[in-house]
Structures are given as C-alpha cells and as structure tokens.
C-alpha cells in the first residue's frame, strides 16, 4: 500500500506524457554491438524490465548493417550477454543464465541450433575466439588455499550447526556488487580455453596470481596477451597488473610491459608484430588518463600514441592494414571515434554533439568487420542510446529505434549547454535540462545534480533519470567541476589531496550562472548527487544554507571509516595523500561528518544496504549527526542494493527517484 501511495502521488504531480519515473518499466537499453566478420549483421544485447518479477532481463537481437532488418535472436526471462562472433562468421558464442547459472552457449548462425558447451559452477567472462574458430578463451575464478585455517571438532552426524566465521587475510578482501557482505571468495581469476564444440575446459594459467581479461590471441593461435600480477606484492599495490604473453600449450608467461602503472585491454595487430593496450605510468596522483600505447610482440619499442591529446582512450581495435587503431576519446562532454596512426597522428572519424561508445559511468566497446564497417552505440541529449553502423567514409546509420514507441508519445525536456568561469577564473562546462513545455517567462525550481567518481565525466548522452526530474517541473543542472575527466589529466589532478575543496566553488558559480538567466526561483534550489556527488552534497550543506533541501545519495561522510571499510580503501588513501595515522587532520578537514554542526538544510541520506563502495555506515553516521541536532532528515535504506542502487530491481530505481523528488517537492 505504501508503494501504491507513493506512485499515486507521483502521478498527480507529473506532467502528462513525459518521461516520469514509471518509464523505467518500458525503457529498453541496447548494448555491446558485435558486427559479423563480413560486415552484414550486428548482434547486440537488449535489456528490459520485467514488471511482474521486478527484474531486469537481456536477450540478443540481430540487425542488418543496411538498417533494413532488426529482430530478436534469443528470447526468455533470463540474461543473454557478451556475444562474440567466430572469426569465420559461422558461429556466435555468448553467456546465458537460462540454465540457472551463467554458461557459454555457441549458436550456429546458419541453422539457429545452439549448444551449451560448459557446465561450470563459477561465472565466466571475456570470451575470445581463437583465430581458427576452434577454441574459446575465457576467465573464471579458481579456489586457492586460505592463508589461515584451524582444526576443530566437526559437527556430529545429523547436527545442524550454524555457519562458521569468515576469515579475512588480505588487504583487498571486499568488492561491491557481489551481494551480501561483499566478501571476495578465496579464489583468483585464471585463463581457460575450451573447444568450441564443448568438452572439458583446460586451465592455462596457474599460481597464486590474478589474471584479468579481456585477452587477445596472437594470429598464430599459440599465445594470448593479458593483464596479470605475477609478484608477491599484489595485495598492497594500487596498480599491480602488468602485460604478459601466455603460451597456450605450456602456460608459460613472458612479460611484455612491467612498470609502475596500469596496463589493460590488449589487442594484437593482424600481422602479429605489435600489441596495443590502455594504461598509464603511476605518478602518485589520484587521477591518470588512460592513454593508448603500443609495444612490439617481444616487449621492445614501447611507444605512446597520440601524445599530444591528453584524454581517456577506450576500446582500441587494430585496422586491418596494421597502420594504426580505431579508438574512442572522451573530451568536453562528448565521446568520438578516432583513428590513431602508428605515426602518432590522431584523426576524428565522428563529430557532433554526441557520445559514442561511452556514457557517464558505463563504457562499452565497439566492433569492426573485415571490410572496415564499425558497429557502435551512440546517444545524444534528445536521443537515447541506439546501435549504429559506420561504413568507411560514410555517416553513422542508425540500426535500432529502441525507445521510439515510448518517445513518440512523450515530451522530453530540452538540453542546453552552459559555460561559466569559477571563482579562480577556470572555465567550467555544464548542461541544463529544461522542463517539458518550458516557458522562459516563468520561474522554475532547480536541481543541481553532481556526478560521482570524482574522476568521471557528465556529458551529452541522453539523461533518463534527469529527464524524470524535469518531468516534474524542475530545471536540472549537471556539470563537470574540477576533478572531472574529459579536460586533461591536469584538470583531474587539481583535487588531489583536496577533495572536496575548490570543486565546491565550481558548483556554486554554476548555480549562480543559471540563476542569472532569470527563469530560476532562487528560493527553490535543491541539490543531490551520488557517490562522490553524495559526498559533495553533504559537503555543500555544511557550507551554505542556500538550498531548500538536499539528498545525499550513497555518500562518503567520514574518510577515516571510509578508507578502512570500502572495497577501494587503498585508492582512497591515495586521494588523501596519507594514511589516517600519518595525517589525521587531512581526513578530518575533508569529511562532512566533522562539520555536521553547521548543517541547517533539510537533508535526506539514501543508500543501498549492500553498498561496499561507500558503505551504508557513511550514511548512518551523517544521519545520526543531523538527527541528534534536530535537523530535518531522513535515512532511506534500500535492501539488497549495491553502490548506485543499480542492482537487479527496477522498482528500486523508481523508488529512488521518487524519494528524491518527493523530498524536494515537500520543501
């Protein structure tokens, strides 16, 4: 009844025919486009919400690259994902949960016959076909001997003793998004290969070392290139992974790139002479741009491509003539496909106010056929994500119209770019979504929505949740304060050991800039954000009373307890530039909890109970400090939800938005 009452209230206040919170049930999200080797078809996964089961499912669809046909390839209330074509184009491998656990399925594309080729207990990831289309490589966890154990009297036959304790011996022992207490199993990810026709998988890598995908086959099919940490200091090293070549027959590991930094997403040139990867050399900062590198197959000749363009690069794929790589670059709120030549030159291949392949938070790879046709996802301010094909030298052709039916009857808010200067003169960029049927002669309430990360980038992709806010009559301002990516490594590094700090000024001057336009009611300003945005929201209400209400979503409020309980605590001590015992004042001076006595703004705190990135204790502490002082505050706890409340339950996504909106509407 309580849920029904919330939804009825929402219906009463939402403008007709807009993208309100309930559109979560009708929203569909295409992703992971994989083009066939001959360039004729693209297989992608389509996520949808099941209203009766309160669950998300995903199935595979197939579209022709001429845009004339688009149809389902699989069906059912389960999750089909990670499709990948065999190099000969005859089969498709993907991961499916239709048997109850994730398994590898191989589909014969001429007949549609499918075969489940695994029956594994543990999940797998990063499928990769061998060049001859006979084998599939994947990664899966393998149990290791615990570092500490005891001998004890066993339970007598028929007795039902309660579960024993969990033993933790590692520095990195927790992970967000795996449920429960977030306890990592006593296991490590290893590389396996299995025949594409099924049979017994063979473990290729061994030892007490973690191995990470994706992996890239060499053209001769004898080796795979991957990231691994083959040393005894893995647990206490922030960036422990190096690039290795693994011999498939023997499991022997040959180092290619070993340095103090990160190396990931390897790709081997078609002639087998070069290996590309994304990475950086660790400079001791909190933020590093993921740059594009190449190294010879023997580990010599390490070279940085595109040295003059300091941005994050994504998903490099070699051109068939070995002259360079296709990659996606993020910059100033946009993401575009580029070609990076081995000579060092970088050429943009797409343009416009769009975001290709990446979005705030998630990033997905694109794919290229043998004839150079690209399959890629793209989104814009007024255009939700769809799948596109790009023929060499031609404009992108949209292959899907995933949410066309919903948008054909809905009015969305217009998005406008906003530029201003912060208090120290640094240029800032943001965007405002105006309510449907906006009238500049009227006064509107404003929601300032702050992104997390903090090293992430809001941009011009379609913002479904912010459109929900706009559907209720709010102008929504979202910005990229200092610390954001997309503006170069130096811009991201400004907040190193100063977070939160001057980013507050960037946000407040952004609010000033939009209020100056004349259509914002200065007495109806509201602020929210998640993760790092939740931290900044909590920080803001300790520094100003200009906002009528605030919602701090899954925040950090106390850096002392955050560093020791979060799944990325070691990284957070890097942000603080010290361990807590080395410089306790640094932790105090950046923690909203220590300034809670200054808060007067009505503040909701909202978090998932299985969030181990910013554990719920952070929200509980801040709520306690506000409540005991008599501040108008509410603590909203979502069961079985990880960080971001982006778990398995569509209803929770709706309720999260409704709690935010109705808190603001109340105030």
C-alpha positions in Angstrom: 0.0 0.0 0.0 2.9 2.4 0.8 4.4 1.8 -2.7 1.0 2.4 -4.3 0.5 5.6 -2.3 3.9 6.9 -3.5 3.2 6.1 -7.1 -0.3 7.7 -6.9 1.2 10.9 -5.6 3.8 10.9 -8.3 1.1 10.5 -11.0 -0.7 13.5 -9.5 2.3 15.8 -9.8 3.9 14.7 -13.0 3.2 16.4 -16.3 1.2 14.3 -18.8 3.1 12.5 -21.5 6.6 13.0 -20.1 9.4 10.6 -19.1 8.4 10.1 -15.5 9.9 7.5 -13.1 7.5 4.8 -14.2 9.0 4.7 -17.7 11.7 2.5 -16.2 9.3 -0.4 -16.8 9.1 0.5 -20.5 12.7 1.5 -21.1 15.0 -0.7 -23.1 18.7 -0.4 -23.3 20.8 -1.8 -26.3 24.5 -2.5 -25.7 27.5 -4.5 -26.7 27.2 -4.3 -30.5 29.2 -7.1 -32.3 29.5 -6.9 -36.1 29.9 -10.1 -38.2 33.2 -10.6 -39.9 31.6 -9.9 -43.3 30.0 -6.7 -42.1 26.5 -7.7 -42.9 24.9 -8.1 -39.4 25.3 -6.7 -35.9 24.3 -8.7 -32.8 23.6 -6.7 -29.6 22.1 -7.3 -26.3 18.8 -5.6 -25.2 18.0 -5.1 -21.6 14.4 -4.8 -20.4 12.4 -4.7 -17.2 10.0 -7.4 -16.1 7.3 -5.6 -14.1 5.8 -8.8 -12.6 9.1 -10.3 -11.5 10.7 -6.9 -10.6 13.8 -8.0 -12.5 16.0 -7.0 -15.5 16.5 -9.4 -18.3 18.5 -9.2 -21.5 18.3 -11.0 -24.8 20.2 -10.9 -28.1 19.0 -9.2 -31.2 20.4 -9.1 -34.7 20.2 -6.1 -37.1 21.5 -5.8 -40.7 24.0 -3.1 -41.3 21.9 -1.6 -44.1 19.3 -0.7 -41.5 16.5 -2.8 -43.1 16.0 -5.5 -40.6 16.2 -5.9 -36.8 14.8 -8.9 -35.0 15.3 -11.0 -31.8 17.8 -13.7 -31.8 17.1 -15.2 -28.4 14.1 -14.9 -26.0 13.3 -15.6 -22.4 13.3 -14.2 -18.9 17.0 -14.6 -18.2 20.2 -12.8 -19.2 21.9 -13.3 -22.5 25.0 -11.2 -22.9 28.6 -10.9 -24.1 28.0 -12.1 -27.7 31.1 -12.6 -29.9 31.4 -13.9 -33.5 33.8 -16.6 -34.5 36.4 -15.3 -36.9 34.9 -17.4 -39.8 31.5 -15.9 -39.1 29.7 -19.2 -38.8 29.1 -19.3 -35.0 28.2 -16.9 -32.2 29.3 -17.5 -28.6 27.6 -15.8 -25.7 26.9 -16.1 -22.0 23.4 -17.1 -20.8 21.8 -17.7 -17.4 18.9 -19.6 -18.9 20.0 -22.9 -17.2 20.1 -21.1 -13.8 23.9 -20.3 -13.8 25.9 -18.4 -16.4 27.2 -20.8 -19.1 28.7 -20.4 -22.5 26.4 -21.0 -25.4 27.5 -21.5 -29.0 24.9 -20.7 -31.7 25.3 -22.0 -35.3 24.2 -19.0 -37.4 23.1 -20.9 -40.5 20.6 -23.1 -38.6 20.0 -21.4 -35.3 20.9 -24.6 -33.4 22.5 -23.8 -30.1 24.8 -25.9 -27.8 25.7 -25.2 -24.2 29.3 -26.0 -24.1 30.0 -25.5 -20.4 28.6 -26.7 -17.1 30.6 -24.6 -14.7 30.0 -23.7 -11.1 31.7 -20.3 -11.3 30.8 -17.5 -13.6 32.9 -16.7 -16.7 33.8 -13.5 -18.5 35.7 -12.1 -21.5 35.0 -14.7 -24.2 37.6 -14.7 -27.0 37.6 -16.9 -30.1 40.9 -18.4 -31.4 41.9 -17.2 -34.9 41.0 -20.6 -36.4 37.5 -20.5 -34.8 38.1 -23.8 -32.9 38.7 -22.6 -29.4 37.2 -20.1 -26.9 39.2 -18.5 -24.2 37.6 -17.2 -21.0 38.3 -16.2 -17.5 36.9 -17.8 -14.3 37.8 -18.0 -10.7 39.8 -20.9 -9.2 39.8 -21.6 -5.5 43.1 -21.1 -3.6 44.3 -22.3 -0.2 43.3 -20.0 2.6 46.2 -18.2 4.4 44.7 -19.1 7.8 42.7 -22.1 8.9 42.2 -24.1 12.1 41.4 -27.6 13.1 38.2 -28.1 15.0 35.8 -30.8 16.2 33.3 -31.4 13.4 29.6 -31.4 13.9 28.1 -34.8 14.9 26.1 -36.7 12.2 22.7 -35.1 11.8 23.5 -32.0 13.7 22.8 -28.5 12.2 25.4 -26.1 13.4 25.4 -22.5 12.4 27.8 -21.3 9.7 31.3 -20.6 11.0 33.2 -17.3 10.7 34.7 -15.8 7.6 38.4 -15.5 7.6 40.0 -12.4 6.1 43.7 -12.3 5.5 44.1 -9.8 2.6 44.1 -6.1 2.3 41.7 -6.2 -0.6 39.0 -8.6 0.7 35.8 -6.9 -0.3 34.0 -6.0 -3.6 30.9 -4.0 -4.3 28.2 -5.6 -6.4 28.6 -9.3 -5.4 25.9 -9.3 -2.7 25.8 -10.0 1.0 28.8 -8.6 2.9 30.7 -8.2 -0.3 33.3 -10.8 0.8 35.5 -11.9 -2.0 35.8 -15.7 -2.2 39.1 -17.4 -1.6 39.8 -17.7 -5.3 41.6 -16.0 -8.1 40.7 -15.4 -11.8 42.5 -17.6 -14.3 42.6 -18.1 -18.0 40.9 -21.2 -19.6 40.3 -22.5 -23.1 37.6 -24.8 -24.3 36.8 -26.4 -27.6 34.0 -24.5 -29.4 32.3 -27.9 -29.7 32.3 -28.4 -25.9 34.2 -30.8 -23.7 36.4 -30.3 -20.7 37.8 -26.8 -20.2 41.6 -26.5 -19.7 43.1 -24.1 -17.2 46.0 -22.4 -18.9 47.4 -20.1 -16.2 48.4 -21.4 -12.7 49.8 -20.0 -9.5 48.5 -17.7 -6.8 48.3 -14.8 -9.3 45.2 -13.0 -10.6 44.7 -12.8 -14.3 42.4 -10.2 -15.9 40.6 -10.1 -19.2 40.0 -9.2 -21.9 42.7 -11.3 -23.5 43.9 -11.1 -27.1 45.0 -14.0 -29.3 48.1 -13.8 -31.4 47.4 -14.5 -35.1 49.2 -17.9 -34.9 46.8 -19.0 -32.2 49.7 -20.1 -29.9 49.5 -17.3 -27.3 47.2 -14.9 -25.5 48.1 -11.4 -24.3 46.5 -10.4 -20.9 47.0 -8.5 -17.7 48.3 -10.3 -14.7 50.1 -9.5 -11.4 52.8 -12.2 -11.1 54.6 -10.9 -8.0 54.2 -11.2 -4.2 53.2 -7.6 -3.6 49.8 -7.7 -5.3 47.7 -7.1 -2.2 49.3 -3.8 -1.2 49.9 -2.4 -4.7 47.4 0.1 -6.1 48.2 -0.8 -9.7 49.6 -4.3 -9.6 48.9 -5.6 -13.1 51.4 -5.9 -16.0 51.1 -7.1 -19.6 52.2 -10.7 -20.3 52.1 -13.2 -23.2 50.8 -16.6 -22.2 51.8 -19.7 -24.1 48.6 -21.7 -24.6 50.3 -25.1 -24.7 52.6 -24.7 -21.7 51.1 -21.8 -19.7 54.5 -20.1 -19.7 54.2 -16.4 -19.0 56.5 -13.9 -20.8 56.5 -10.2 -19.6 55.9 -7.6 -22.3 55.3 -4.5 -20.2 56.2 -4.3 -16.5 56.2 -0.9 -14.9 54.7 1.0 -12.0 51.3 1.7 -13.5 48.4 0.1 -15.2 48.1 -1.9 -18.5 44.8 -3.3 -19.8 42.7 -4.1 -22.9 45.4 -5.6 -25.0 44.9 -6.0 -28.8 47.3 -7.7 -31.2 48.0 -6.3 -34.7 46.8 -8.5 -37.6 50.4 -9.2 -38.6 51.3 -10.2 -35.1 54.1 -7.6 -34.7 52.5 -5.2 -32.2 50.4 -5.2 -29.1 48.3 -2.2 -28.2 47.0 -1.5 -24.7 45.5 1.2 -22.5 47.4 2.4 -19.5 49.5 4.9 -17.7 52.6 5.3 -15.6 51.7 5.9 -11.9 52.6 9.4 -10.9 51.4 9.1 -7.4 48.2 11.1 -8.2 44.6 10.2 -7.7 43.8 10.6 -11.4 45.6 9.3 -14.6 44.4 9.5 -18.2 44.1 6.0 -19.8 46.4 6.5 -22.8 46.9 4.4 -25.9 50.3 2.6 -26.1 51.9 0.0 -28.4 54.8 -2.4 -27.8 56.5 -4.9 -30.1 55.4 -8.5 -29.6 58.8 -9.2 -28.0 58.3 -6.4 -25.4 60.6 -3.8 -27.1 59.8 -0.4 -28.5 57.2 0.8 -26.1 55.5 3.9 -27.6 52.7 6.3 -26.6 50.3 7.1 -29.5 48.6 10.4 -29.7 51.0 12.0 -27.2 49.6 15.5 -27.9 46.0 14.5 -26.9 45.7 14.1 -23.2 42.4 12.3 -22.8 40.9 9.0 -21.8 41.0 6.4 -24.7 38.7 3.5 -24.9 38.5 0.1 -26.7 41.3 0.2 -29.2 40.9 -2.1 -32.3 43.5 -2.5 -35.0 43.0 -1.5 -38.6 43.3 -4.5 -40.9 46.4 -3.0 -42.7 48.3 -2.7 -39.3 48.8 1.1 -39.8 47.0 2.1 -36.5 44.0 1.6 -34.3 40.4 2.8 -34.0 39.6 4.1 -30.6 37.1 6.4 -28.7 38.3 9.5 -27.0 36.3 11.4 -24.3 36.5 15.2 -24.4 34.4 18.1 -23.0 31.3 16.0 -22.5 31.5 14.3 -25.9 33.0 10.9 -27.0 34.0 10.3 -30.6 35.5 7.6 -32.7 39.1 8.3 -33.8 41.9 6.7 -35.8 45.3 6.6 -34.1 48.1 6.1 -36.6 51.3 4.4 -35.6 53.0 7.5 -36.7 51.4 9.3 -33.8 48.7 11.3 -35.6 45.1 11.2 -34.3 42.1 11.7 -36.7 38.5 12.1 -35.6 36.0 9.9 -37.6 32.7 11.1 -36.0 31.5 14.5 -35.0 28.5 16.3 -33.5 27.0 16.8 -30.1 27.1 13.1 -29.4 28.6 10.5 -27.2 29.8 7.3 -28.9 30.5 4.1 -27.0 30.8 5.7 -23.6 28.4 7.3 -21.1 28.5 8.6 -17.6 29.6 5.5 -15.6 29.5 2.6 -18.0 31.7 2.2 -21.1 31.3 -0.4 -23.7 33.4 -1.5 -26.6 32.6 -1.2 -30.3 33.5 -3.7 -33.1 34.8 -3.6 -36.7 34.3 -6.0 -39.5 36.8 -7.3 -42.0 35.6 -4.6 -44.5 36.1 -1.8 -42.0 32.4 -1.3 -41.0 32.0 -0.2 -37.4 29.2 -1.2 -35.1 28.9 1.2 -32.2 26.4 2.6 -29.7 25.7 6.3 -29.6 23.5 8.8 -27.7 22.7 12.5 -27.7 20.8 15.0 -25.4 17.5 14.3 -27.1 18.3 10.8 -28.4 18.5 7.7 -26.2 21.2 5.2 -26.9 20.9 3.1 -30.1 23.1 1.0 -32.2 24.8 2.4 -35.3 26.8 1.2 -38.3 29.5 3.3 -39.8 30.7 2.3 -43.3 34.2 3.6 -44.2 33.9 7.3 -45.2 30.1 7.5 -44.5 27.9 9.0 -41.8 26.6 6.8 -39.0 23.5 4.8 -39.9 21.1 4.1 -37.0 20.1 0.4 -36.9 17.8 0.5 -33.9 15.0 2.7 -32.6 14.9 1.0 -29.3 12.7 3.5 -27.3 10.9 5.1 -30.3 7.4 3.9 -29.2 7.8 5.5 -25.8 9.3 8.7 -27.1 6.7 9.1 -29.8 4.1 9.9 -27.2 6.3 11.7 -24.7 7.5 15.3 -24.5 11.1 15.5 -23.2 13.0 18.4 -21.7 15.3 20.4 -24.0 19.0 20.4 -23.0 21.2 23.5 -23.2 24.9 23.8 -22.7 26.1 26.3 -20.0 29.6 27.7 -19.7 31.0 30.0 -17.0 34.1 30.7 -15.0 34.7 29.6 -11.5 36.0 31.9 -8.7 39.6 31.5 -9.8 38.8 32.1 -13.5 38.9 28.4 -14.6 36.4 27.7 -17.4 33.6 25.4 -16.5 31.1 23.4 -18.6 27.7 22.1 -17.7 24.2 21.4 -19.1 20.7 22.3 -18.1 17.7 20.2 -18.9 14.6 22.4 -19.0 11.1 21.0 -18.1 8.8 19.9 -21.0 6.9 22.9 -22.4 9.4 25.3 -20.8 8.4 29.0 -20.6 11.3 31.4 -20.0 9.0 34.0 -18.5 8.2 31.7 -15.6 10.2 30.8 -12.5 11.3 27.2 -12.0 12.8 25.2 -9.2 16.3 24.0 -9.8 18.0 20.7 -9.0 21.8 20.7 -9.0 22.8 17.1 -9.9 26.5 16.3 -9.0 28.3 13.4 -10.6 30.4 10.9 -8.7 33.8 9.5 -9.4 35.1 12.0 -8.8 37.2 11.3 -11.9 34.3 10.9 -14.3 32.5 13.0 -16.9 28.9 14.1 -17.3 28.2 14.7 -21.0 25.8 15.0 -23.8 24.4 11.4 -23.6 20.7 11.1 -23.0 20.0 11.5 -19.3 16.9 9.3 -18.5 16.9 10.0 -14.7 17.4 13.7 -15.1 14.5 13.7 -17.6 12.5 12.2 -14.8 13.4 15.1 -12.6 12.5 17.6 -15.4 9.1 15.8 -16.0 8.1 17.1 -12.5 8.8 20.7 -13.4 12.4 21.1 -12.3 15.3 22.6 -14.3 18.2 20.2 -13.8 21.8 21.5 -13.8 24.6 19.0 -14.2 28.2 20.0 -14.5 31.8 18.8 -14.7 33.7 20.5 -11.8 37.4 20.3 -11.4 38.5 16.7 -10.9 36.3 15.5 -13.8 37.8 13.7 -16.7 37.5 14.9 -20.3 39.5 18.0 -19.8 43.0 16.6 -19.5 45.0 15.0 -16.7 45.9 18.3 -15.0 42.2 19.3 -14.6 41.5 16.0 -13.0 44.6 16.2 -10.7 43.6 19.6 -9.3 41.7 18.0 -6.5 44.4 15.5 -5.5 44.5 15.6 -1.7 41.9 18.5 -1.9 38.7 16.6 -2.2 36.2 18.0 -1.5 37.6 21.5 -1.9 37.5 24.1 -4.6 35.1 22.0 -6.6 32.5 23.5 -4.3 33.2 26.9 -5.9 32.8 25.4 -9.4 29.4 24.1 -8.5 28.2 27.3 -6.7 29.3 29.6 -9.5 27.4 27.2 -11.9 24.3 27.7 -9.9 24.9 31.5 -9.9 25.2 31.4 -13.7 21.9 29.6 -14.3 20.1 31.7 -11.7 21.3 34.8 -13.6 19.4 33.7 -16.7 16.2 34.8 -14.9 14.0 31.7 -15.0 15.1 30.0 -11.7 13.4 30.7 -8.4 16.3 31.4 -6.1 14.2 30.3 -3.1 13.7 26.8 -4.6 17.2 25.5 -5.1 17.9 21.8 -4.5 21.0 19.7 -4.6 21.7 16.0 -5.0 24.3 13.6 -6.2 25.6 10.1 -5.8 28.8 8.6 -4.5 31.3 11.4 -5.0 28.3 13.6 -5.8 26.8 12.4 -2.5 30.0 13.5 -0.7 29.8 16.9 -2.4 26.1 17.2 -1.5 26.9 16.6 2.2 29.9 19.0 1.9 27.7 21.7 0.4 25.1 21.7 3.2 27.9 22.2 5.8 29.0 25.3 3.9 25.8 27.1 2.7 22.1 27.3 3.5 21.1 28.5 0.0 19.5 25.2 -0.9 15.9 24.5 0.3 16.6 20.7 0.6 19.3 18.2 -0.3 19.5 14.5 -1.0 22.9 12.9 -0.4 23.0 9.6 -2.3 25.4 6.9 -1.1 28.0 9.4 0.1 31.3 9.5 1.8 31.0 11.5 5.0 33.9 10.3 7.2 37.2 9.5 5.4 38.6 7.6 8.5 35.9 4.9 8.4 35.6 5.0 4.6 39.2 4.1 4.0 39.0 1.0 6.2 35.6 -0.4 5.2 35.3 0.4 1.4 36.3 -2.0 -1.3 38.7 0.6 -2.7 40.1 1.9 0.6 43.7 1.8 -0.7 42.8 4.1 -3.5 41.1 6.5 -1.1 44.2 6.8 1.0 45.9 7.9 -2.2 43.3 10.6 -2.6 44.1 11.7 1.0 47.8 11.6 0.2 48.4 9.8 3.5 47.3 7.0 5.8 44.9 8.2 8.6 47.6 7.8 11.3 50.0 9.9 9.2 47.9 12.9 8.8 44.6 12.7 10.7 43.9 16.4 10.1 43.8 15.8 6.4 41.0 13.3 6.9 39.1 15.5 9.3 39.3 18.6 7.1 37.7 16.8 4.1 35.0 14.9 6.0 31.5 16.4 6.1 30.8 14.5 9.4 33.2 16.7 11.3 31.2 19.8 10.2 27.7 18.4 10.7 27.1 21.0 13.4 26.8 23.6 10.6 24.0 21.9 8.7 20.6 23.5 8.7 19.3 22.3 5.3 16.7 19.5 5.3 18.8 16.6 4.1 17.8 13.1 3.1 20.5 10.4 3.1 19.9 7.5 0.7 22.0 4.3 0.3 21.9 0.6 -0.6 22.4 -1.8 2.3 24.9 -3.9 0.2 26.9 -0.9 -0.9 30.6 -1.6 -0.3 32.0 1.2 -2.3 30.6 3.9 0.1 29.2 1.6 2.8 25.9 2.4 4.4 27.7 3.3 7.7 28.8 6.5 6.0 25.1 7.4 5.6 24.2 6.2 9.0 26.9 8.4 10.6 25.7 11.6 8.8 22.1 10.9 9.5 22.8 10.4 13.2 24.8 13.6 13.5 22.0 15.6 11.8 19.1 13.9 13.7 20.6 14.4 17.1 20.8 18.2 16.3 17.2 18.4 15.2 17.9 18.9 11.5 15.0 17.7 9.3 16.5 14.5 7.9 15.5 11.0 6.7 17.6 7.9 6.2 16.4 5.8 3.2 17.9 2.2 3.1 17.4 0.0 0.0 17.8 -3.7 0.8 19.9 -5.9 -1.5 21.3 -3.0 -3.4 24.9 -2.3 -4.3 26.6 1.1 -4.9 24.4 3.4 -7.0 21.2 1.4 -6.3 21.7 0.0 -9.8 21.1 -3.7 -8.9 18.6 -6.2 -10.1 15.3 -4.4 -9.1 13.6 -1.9 -11.4 11.2 -0.9 -8.6 14.1 0.3 -6.5 15.3 2.6 -9.3 11.8 4.1 -9.5 11.6 4.5 -5.7 15.0 6.1 -5.5 13.8 8.8 -7.9 10.5 9.2 -6.1 12.2 9.7 -2.7 14.4 12.4 -4.2 11.6 14.2 -6.0 9.1 14.0 -3.2 11.7 15.3 -0.7 12.3 18.3 -2.9 8.6 18.7 -3.6 7.9 18.7 0.2 10.4 21.5 0.7 
